[in-house]
């Protein structure tokens, strides 16, 4: 028995042995005679000696001199091994150095010159400096790029000075075509840094924004949403994509797919969600593109975007001219009053006059008008309440009896008041308010806490039932909504009428005159309700709802459900994405048990982000993978600062006039947090444009 134990200990504890332990055990053996510990010491002592190759019974006392010699031999052996390793490494380094071509003085100077140019470009982009400016004293336009180069030369950049002095008198130091090349390389390097993180994360979602005007034409921004290696949710701006309004949807979908796979080196097989913002023709085309991609990649689920209220998204997607006019007028009205504090004060005064019987409601309206009220879930309820004060305010500005407003303000007020005072606008707004009231609470929950989103997924059936009930009884609902619109129009002295454009078409074909109520039922209420119902069905597919129901993996949701959840019923949707799918049922059971029997001092994580940051999640690889995929879906709100990309884009657009906008500089400005490597940019430029580098 002692020999067997000794052999076991000798095998497993070998790494922990050293020479001094022999001396200690020798001493203990000589002092502990017939002790209960003698057997243990004999076993431990025995396996130590066996490692050295000696029988422990024959071993005598190890002297200090013997210990010293053993240490010296080991030290000499270690030094020899270290020297041998260093010589081998040095030889490899010499070989690698021989493989690297030696740069000539001209090549080194060129690289330093390019590095200075890239440093100027990066400065212009990150600080959002206009690429050119018009001097009042001088009639020509001076390039900001050249001005900054001259500043560097004056500050002592000898490489730039040498280049400048070597150039011919009338030769431009770095012409516009080559500046464009520098911009392209800067943009590409910044984008590659972001895309590398996306590739490491594997799964991502595609998010696009509203059309943006550039001197080169209209483009739409493309974002990628993913969870990085630190389990942090991010949504990064990647590139502006040219919108070809005349192109076929299939062609545009193929072009976008090819760009993602070839230029970005991402696999659409790893795309788990897509959300596309837009209205009118652009919105219709983007929806068609989304359908094409979903048909080819079923796991790339089409969802609403968390940065937009669901009702705003639904309204933007309705392809009715009257609806798009309402959305456009509301945006223009909001921008008009936010352009001047005096205009906002004028609106507050109009609200106070018309809400004297309900001061509390008036104060709420004033407060909401100072915020981004056109992006709220109840925007259409607010718009109906604001309609009369808005018209009163616009009339006052338009009259301009006190000569208080300039011509631009009065002109804008006239245009807006003409739109507000049209009965088609009034009835469309009232119908939108009532029709979208059935999805308001549902949409608000989607942008709420994780628990709210989980319950919203379960309430979709009730929402669709309500929408179908309205469609089945459209005559009754339209009668009530139309009456509300007529009463509101009468209060503002707006005549009830059929749109002029329709009347002109009707006279051309000489049909029976149609009544206003029937017209708006047939051409507004019915198609609007049909579109909303179909859009909700399309956006919340079976796969989408199953994915949202998997939010029960978040411990706070599990706790609310008394840990009686059934993720297995919905988990198959992402089964092929899991690292160990065969162990998923057992892992989910352990995950529930872990949180159910936690200590009283342990709080349940309430969001996906909090759960992913928990130290124990790494022991549940399938749960970790599941949560990372769920977090990347565009429908879910950000828990932290992950959504700064869209905010930075809006800041860039609001601060930069169209004539000064540059796609490449925008990428640098919006992604100013990305670390740039100037040496890498130089090498990339030399490889991409070898003819320019000679």
Secondary structure, DSSP 8 states (H G I E B T S, - for coil): -HHHHHHHHHHHSGGG--THHHHHHHHHHHH-SS-TTHHHHHHHHHHHHHHHT--GGG-----HHHHHHHHHHHHHHHHHHHHHHHHHHHHHHHHHHHHS----HHHHHHHHHHHHHHHHHHHHHHHT--SEEE-SSSSSEEEHHHHHHHHHHHTT-HHHHHHHHHS-TT--SS-HHHHHHHHHHHHHHHHHHHHHHHHHH--EEEEEEEEEEETTEEEEEEEEEEE-TTS-EEEEEEEEEE--TTS-HHHHHHHHHHIIIIIS---GGGEEEEEE---HHHHHHHHHHHHHHHHH-TTSEE---TTS-HHHHHHHH---HHHHHHHHHHHHHHHHHHT-HHHHHHHHHHHHHHTTT-HHHHHHHHHHHHS-GGGSTTHHHHHHHHHHHHHHHHHHHHH-TT--S-HHHHHHHHHHHHHHT-HHHHHHHHHHHHHTHHHHHHHHHHTS-HHHHHHHHHTHHHHHHHHHHHHHTHHHHHHHHHHHHHHHHHHTT------HHHHHHHHHHT-----HHHHHIIIIIHHHHHHHHHHHHHHS-HHHHHHHHGGGGSHHHHHHTTT---GGGTGGGGGGGSTTGGGHHHHHHHHHHHHHT--TT-----SHHHHHTSGGGGG-HHHHHHHHHHHTSTTS--SSSTTHHHHHHHHHHHHS-GGG--HHHHHHHHTTTS---HHHHHHHHHHH-GGGG-
